[in-house]
Amino acid sequence: MKNIIRFILSVALPLAVGGIAGFFTSASVKGWFTTIEKPSFNPPSWIFAPVWTLLYVMMGIAFYLVWTKAASGRTKQTAMIFYFSQLFFNFCWSFLFFYAEKPGWALVDIVVLWVLIALTIYWFGKVYKPAAWLLVPYILWVSFATALNYAIWQLN
């Protein structure tokens, strides 16, 4: 497969995951989420879309770098398994938090997500260190989102 196709697929996949989750949960974001109590450090709603878009693009680039890098088959396979696993839990979080309106279950999900991101960073680093570094803003944002999720769960 040509690298340009791999690049497009690599970036399109996380953007699609975020877009699909956003599409199906947007009604709750505009409804239920506006009615619940939020902590003082809750950012304005408009910040989430550009931040997540940038993070999804960076995730896609990181995946592309790992996908196209020559590395041990077992190491690359493990890195990819963790990448797709964290992407799945990322997708599920939106449904648990916004669609199901279950911040407690979403908190469990986001903790698992954080661990999977950390493992993805570790394994991406074994394949190609710049790919791992591209995921650092993602884990930092998810760390903040975990604190926010916890606070919302506690307040409601």
Backbone as CSV, one residue per row, in Angstrom:
resi,resn,N_x,N_y,N_z,CA_x,CA_y,CA_z,C_x,C_y,C_z
1,MET,0.861,-1.171,0.000,0.000,0.000,0.000,0.910,1.239,0.000
2,LYS,0.581,2.173,-0.822,1.392,3.380,-0.895,1.290,4.152,0.415
3,ASN,2.388,4.815,0.760,2.446,5.529,2.033,1.424,6.652,2.133
4,ILE,1.081,7.293,1.032,0.091,8.382,1.106,-1.273,7.827,1.513
5,ILE,-1.598,6.646,1.020,-2.863,5.996,1.397,-2.812,5.622,2.880
6,ARG,-1.686,5.082,3.316,-1.525,4.739,4.733,-1.660,5.984,5.604
7,PHE,-1.071,7.078,5.167,-1.144,8.313,5.944,-2.592,8.792,6.062
8,ILE,-3.294,8.808,4.942,-4.694,9.259,4.949,-5.535,8.361,5.858
9,LEU,-5.376,7.052,5.745,-6.116,6.119,6.593,-5.764,6.302,8.071
10,SER,-4.485,6.505,8.340,-4.015,6.660,9.717,-4.621,7.876,10.396
11,VAL,-4.720,8.964,9.662,-5.276,10.197,10.231,-6.806,10.154,10.210
12,ALA,-7.368,9.572,9.165,-8.827,9.534,9.038,-9.479,8.668,10.116
13,LEU,-8.833,7.577,10.503,-9.450,6.667,11.471,-9.743,7.337,12.817
14,PRO,-8.776,7.932,13.493,-9.130,8.563,14.771,-10.084,9.746,14.597
15,LEU,-9.959,10.481,13.495,-10.916,11.564,13.245,-12.329,11.009,13.070
16,ALA,-12.447,9.875,12.394,-13.761,9.244,12.213,-14.313,8.746,13.544
17,VAL,-13.459,8.154,14.364,-13.893,7.684,15.687,-14.458,8.852,16.486
18,GLY,-13.727,9.953,16.518,-14.200,11.138,17.242,-15.442,11.734,16.623
19,GLY,-15.483,11.776,15.308,-16.637,12.343,14.615,-17.905,11.532,14.819
20,ILE,-17.784,10.226,14.745,-18.949,9.357,14.937,-19.450,9.464,16.376
21,ALA,-18.539,9.409,17.327,-18.941,9.541,18.732,-19.600,10.897,18.963
22,GLY,-19.026,11.945,18.400,-19.591,13.278,18.550,-20.977,13.395,17.935
23,PHE,-21.152,12.786,16.781,-22.446,12.826,16.097,-23.543,12.198,16.962
24,PHE,-23.242,11.025,17.520,-24.258,10.301,18.281,-24.463,10.847,19.692
25,THR,-23.538,11.633,20.192,-23.685,12.142,21.561,-23.952,13.643,21.611
26,SER,-24.044,14.298,20.470,-24.194,15.757,20.454,-25.478,16.231,21.132
27,ALA,-26.541,15.470,21.042,-27.795,15.882,21.680,-27.629,15.948,23.197
28,SER,-26.915,14.982,23.776,-26.684,14.987,25.219,-25.740,16.114,25.627
29,VAL,-24.769,16.409,24.763,-23.834,17.500,25.057,-24.607,18.813,25.149
30,LYS,-25.577,18.983,24.260,-26.374,20.217,24.229,-27.535,20.180,25.218
31,GLY,-27.851,19.005,25.729,-28.980,18.870,26.640,-28.532,18.578,28.056
32,TRP,-28.399,17.301,28.370,-28.063,16.848,29.721,-26.833,17.540,30.281
33,PHE,-25.775,17.637,29.498,-24.515,18.189,29.997,-24.658,19.637,30.439
34,THR,-25.545,20.376,29.811,-25.724,21.789,30.195,-26.452,21.915,31.531
35,THR,-27.126,20.853,31.964,-27.930,20.936,33.189,-27.197,20.448,34.433
36,ILE,-26.081,19.761,34.268,-25.394,19.199,35.435,-24.423,20.211,36.031
37,GLU,-24.069,19.959,37.278,-23.105,20.812,37.957,-21.696,20.431,37.510
38,LYS,-20.896,21.465,37.250,-19.528,21.249,36.791,-18.557,21.960,37.721
39,PRO,-17.322,21.473,37.795,-16.339,22.115,38.663,-15.870,23.449,38.078
40,SER,-15.231,24.240,38.909,-14.765,25.564,38.477,-13.738,25.486,37.354
41,PHE,-13.027,24.373,37.239,-11.991,24.250,36.208,-12.512,23.661,34.898
42,ASN,-13.826,23.534,34.768,-14.410,23.049,33.519,-14.179,24.095,32.425
43,PRO,-13.506,23.710,31.337,-13.252,24.695,30.280,-14.518,25.020,29.494
44,PRO,-14.497,26.113,28.734,-15.664,26.425,27.902,-15.876,25.331,26.851
45,SER,-17.114,25.100,26.502,-17.465,24.013,25.577,-16.769,24.119,24.223
46,TRP,-16.554,25.326,23.737,-15.973,25.500,22.403,-14.551,24.965,22.300
47,ILE,-13.861,24.763,23.423,-12.456,24.338,23.385,-12.301,22.860,23.020
48,PHE,-13.335,22.054,23.312,-13.191,20.610,23.153,-13.008,20.172,21.699
49,ALA,-13.780,20.708,20.786,-13.680,20.276,19.379,-12.298,20.547,18.781
50,PRO,-11.743,21.755,18.903,-10.408,21.952,18.319,-9.318,21.145,19.024
51,VAL,-9.416,21.004,20.341,-8.397,20.222,21.054,-8.453,18.769,20.611
52,TRP,-9.651,18.186,20.598,-9.764,16.784,20.191,-9.377,16.584,18.732
53,THR,-9.716,17.521,17.879,-9.327,17.391,16.468,-7.809,17.340,16.343
54,LEU,-7.125,18.240,17.017,-5.659,18.250,16.984,-5.095,16.951,17.562
55,LEU,-5.648,16.503,18.674,-5.162,15.259,19.282,-5.389,14.060,18.373
56,TYR,-6.561,13.999,17.715,-6.821,12.896,16.793,-5.860,12.911,15.607
57,VAL,-5.546,14.086,15.092,-4.578,14.192,13.991,-3.206,13.710,14.461
58,MET,-2.797,14.142,15.639,-1.498,13.716,16.177,-1.465,12.212,16.419
59,MET,-2.578,11.646,16.900,-2.666,10.196,17.086,-2.506,9.481,15.743
60,GLY,-3.165,10.013,14.727,-3.082,9.406,13.402,-1.675,9.460,12.834
61,ILE,-1.006,10.580,13.007,0.376,10.701,12.528,1.274,9.725,13.275
62,ALA,1.085,9.637,14.588,1.878,8.702,15.384,1.669,7.270,14.902
63,PHE,0.410,6.915,14.659,0.127,5.566,14.173,0.782,5.327,12.814
64,TYR,0.686,6.316,11.927,1.315,6.192,10.612,2.817,5.935,10.746
65,LEU,3.475,6.675,11.626,4.916,6.506,11.814,5.250,5.095,12.287
66,VAL,4.427,4.552,13.166,4.648,3.189,13.651,4.341,2.175,12.552
67,TRP,3.259,2.393,11.849,2.838,1.472,10.789,3.899,1.348,9.700
68,THR,4.526,2.456,9.347,5.466,2.463,8.222,6.918,2.245,8.647
69,LYS,7.176,2.155,9.943,8.544,1.979,10.431,8.917,0.511,10.429
70,ALA,10.153,0.241,9.980,10.657,-1.127,10.048,10.953,-1.436,11.514
71,ALA,10.341,-2.469,12.024,10.548,-2.874,13.417,10.184,-4.337,13.548
72,SER,10.563,-4.896,14.674,10.217,-6.281,14.968,8.713,-6.465,14.841
73,GLY,8.313,-7.538,14.183,6.892,-7.796,13.983,6.109,-7.864,15.272
74,ARG,6.659,-8.510,16.292,5.981,-8.656,17.582,5.841,-7.296,18.272
75,THR,6.878,-6.493,18.223,6.848,-5.171,18.868,5.824,-4.274,18.187
76,LYS,5.862,-4.234,16.874,4.909,-3.405,16.131,3.483,-3.899,16.331
77,GLN,3.300,-5.200,16.334,1.965,-5.767,16.537,1.432,-5.393,17.922
78,THR,2.253,-5.487,18.935,1.830,-5.123,20.290,1.467,-3.646,20.356
79,ALA,2.287,-2.801,19.738,2.011,-1.357,19.708,0.666,-1.085,19.045
80,MET,0.396,-1.769,17.959,-0.858,-1.560,17.234,-2.058,-2.079,18.031
81,ILE,-1.895,-3.179,18.729,-2.992,-3.706,19.557,-3.354,-2.696,20.634
82,PHE,-2.357,-2.131,21.291,-2.646,-1.134,22.320,-3.251,0.128,21.713
83,TYR,-2.779,0.512,20.533,-3.333,1.701,19.873,-4.828,1.515,19.593
84,PHE,-5.190,0.395,18.980,-6.594,0.162,18.652,-7.442,-0.044,19.915
85,SER,-6.844,-0.618,20.952,-7.567,-0.790,22.213,-7.884,0.555,22.844
86,GLN,-6.914,1.460,22.879,-7.176,2.769,23.468,-8.170,3.548,22.617
87,LEU,-8.105,3.373,21.316,-9.048,4.055,20.435,-10.479,3.581,20.713
88,PHE,-10.640,2.295,20.969,-11.948,1.739,21.310,-12.470,2.344,22.619
89,PHE,-11.619,2.396,23.648,-12.058,2.964,24.924,-12.302,4.463,24.816
90,ASN,-11.568,5.137,23.961,-11.814,6.556,23.689,-13.220,6.718,23.125
91,PHE,-13.565,5.885,22.170,-14.883,5.900,21.538,-15.983,5.625,22.568
92,CYS,-15.770,4.624,23.402,-16.783,4.231,24.388,-17.033,5.316,25.428
93,TRP,-16.015,6.071,25.781,-16.168,7.078,26.828,-17.290,8.060,26.493
94,SER,-17.324,8.548,25.266,-18.355,9.514,24.875,-19.757,8.952,25.064
95,PHE,-19.928,7.695,24.717,-21.243,7.077,24.869,-21.608,6.894,26.337
96,LEU,-20.660,6.477,27.141,-20.931,6.288,28.567,-21.228,7.620,29.251
97,PHE,-20.423,8.622,28.965,-20.575,9.898,29.654,-21.776,10.675,29.132
98,PHE,-21.835,10.891,27.827,-22.868,11.764,27.267,-24.159,11.029,26.915
99,TYR,-24.066,9.942,26.180,-25.273,9.257,25.708,-25.990,8.526,26.848
100,ALA,-25.237,7.737,27.623,-25.838,6.993,28.735,-25.980,7.862,29.986
101,GLU,-25.304,9.007,29.979,-25.338,9.938,31.124,-24.892,9.242,32.403
102,LYS,-23.798,8.493,32.301,-23.251,7.711,33.412,-21.801,8.128,33.684
103,PRO,-21.588,9.257,34.368,-20.213,9.704,34.622,-19.393,8.714,35.444
104,GLY,-20.020,7.915,36.304,-19.282,6.916,37.075,-18.689,5.835,36.192
105,TRP,-19.501,5.308,35.286,-19.003,4.295,34.344,-17.995,4.901,33.373
106,ALA,-18.233,6.149,32.988,-17.275,6.842,32.117,-15.935,7.015,32.823
107,LEU,-15.962,7.223,34.136,-14.728,7.351,34.905,-13.936,6.046,34.876
108,VAL,-14.624,4.936,35.022,-13.952,3.632,34.928,-13.318,3.498,33.540
109,ASP,-14.080,3.834,32.520,-13.593,3.757,31.143,-12.361,4.631,30.940
110,ILE,-12.395,5.866,31.427,-11.296,6.794,31.151,-10.021,6.402,31.909
111,VAL,-10.179,5.743,33.056,-8.993,5.237,33.764,-8.350,4.119,32.946
112,VAL,-9.178,3.211,32.428,-8.657,2.161,31.547,-8.035,2.802,30.304
113,LEU,-8.698,3.798,29.744,-8.167,4.508,28.580,-6.792,5.084,28.886
114,TRP,-6.637,5.730,30.038,-5.355,6.329,30.411,-4.248,5.274,30.452
115,VAL,-4.552,4.134,31.060,-3.564,3.049,31.133,-3.207,2.571,29.720
116,LEU,-4.211,2.420,28.875,-3.954,1.964,27.502,-3.144,2.994,26.704
117,ILE,-3.391,4.267,26.930,-2.587,5.301,26.262,-1.140,5.209,26.737
118,ALA,-0.942,5.051,28.044,0.419,4.922,28.578,1.136,3.717,27.961
119,LEU,0.420,2.602,27.839,1.015,1.412,27.220,1.274,1.636,25.731
120,THR,0.387,2.358,25.072,0.602,2.680,23.651,1.846,3.540,23.497
121,ILE,2.002,4.538,24.356,3.202,5.387,24.311,4.452,4.534,24.509
122,TYR,4.407,3.659,25.485,5.556,2.788,25.755,5.924,1.950,24.519
123,TRP,4.929,1.298,23.932,5.197,0.413,22.801,5.511,1.192,21.528
124,PHE,4.869,2.345,21.336,5.235,3.185,20.195,6.688,3.622,20.339
125,GLY,7.114,3.922,21.556,8.505,4.312,21.792,9.490,3.213,21.432
126,LYS,9.088,1.974,21.586,9.950,0.852,21.193,10.092,0.760,19.674
127,VAL,9.062,1.213,18.963,9.100,1.183,17.498,9.782,2.434,16.957
128,TYR,9.345,3.617,17.447,9.874,4.887,16.927,9.537,5.992,17.926
129,LYS,10.543,6.494,18.624,10.329,7.446,19.719,9.526,8.692,19.341
130,PRO,9.745,9.312,18.168,8.907,10.483,17.836,7.410,10.168,17.812
131,ALA,7.056,8.947,17.438,5.637,8.560,17.449,5.103,8.561,18.878
132,ALA,5.901,8.087,19.809,5.489,8.080,21.219,5.317,9.512,21.721
133,TRP,6.233,10.389,21.374,6.144,11.785,21.830,4.909,12.484,21.296
134,LEU,4.447,12.092,20.126,3.232,12.696,19.574,1.998,12.388,20.425
135,LEU,2.067,11.353,21.236,0.932,10.970,22.079,0.968,11.609,23.468
136,VAL,2.047,12.299,23.802,2.143,12.919,25.130,1.051,13.971,25.353
137,PRO,0.771,14.865,24.397,-0.345,15.801,24.634,-1.679,15.085,24.850
138,TYR,-1.868,13.966,24.205,-3.089,13.163,24.354,-3.229,12.655,25.786
139,ILE,-2.174,12.063,26.329,-2.290,11.541,27.694,-2.420,12.683,28.699
140,LEU,-1.808,13.823,28.412,-1.972,14.979,29.305,-3.416,15.466,29.295
141,TRP,-4.019,15.544,28.107,-5.411,15.973,28.008,-6.346,14.965,28.676
142,VAL,-6.079,13.686,28.473,-6.910,12.657,29.101,-6.720,12.674,30.622
143,SER,-5.551,13.035,31.089,-5.342,13.191,32.535,-6.245,14.302,33.064
144,PHE,-6.275,15.423,32.356,-7.163,16.525,32.741,-8.626,16.084,32.646
145,ALA,-8.966,15.395,31.571,-10.343,14.926,31.380,-10.749,13.943,32.475
146,THR,-9.803,13.153,32.960,-10.090,12.219,34.051,-10.441,12.990,35.317
147,ALA,-9.659,14.015,35.618,-9.949,14.851,36.795,-11.305,15.528,36.637
148,LEU,-11.595,16.007,35.442,-12.877,16.656,35.170,-14.024,15.659,35.309
149,ASN,-13.858,14.477,34.732,-14.866,13.422,34.836,-15.116,13.066,36.306
150,TYR,-14.056,12.914,37.073,-14.184,12.592,38.493,-14.960,13.679,39.239
151,ALA,-14.596,14.929,38.984,-15.264,16.053,39.657,-16.754,16.100,39.301
152,ILE,-17.065,15.882,38.040,-18.473,15.893,37.626,-19.225,14.728,38.274
153,TRP,-18.612,13.590,38.335,-19.234,12.432,38.996,-19.506,12.747,40.461
154,GLN,-18.546,13.370,41.133,-18.708,13.710,42.545,-19.789,14.760,42.766
155,LEU,-19.866,15.734,41.859,-20.829,16.837,42.020,-22.256,16.426,41.668
156,ASN,-22.419,15.368,40.924,-23.749,14.986,40.461,-24.111,13.596,40.946
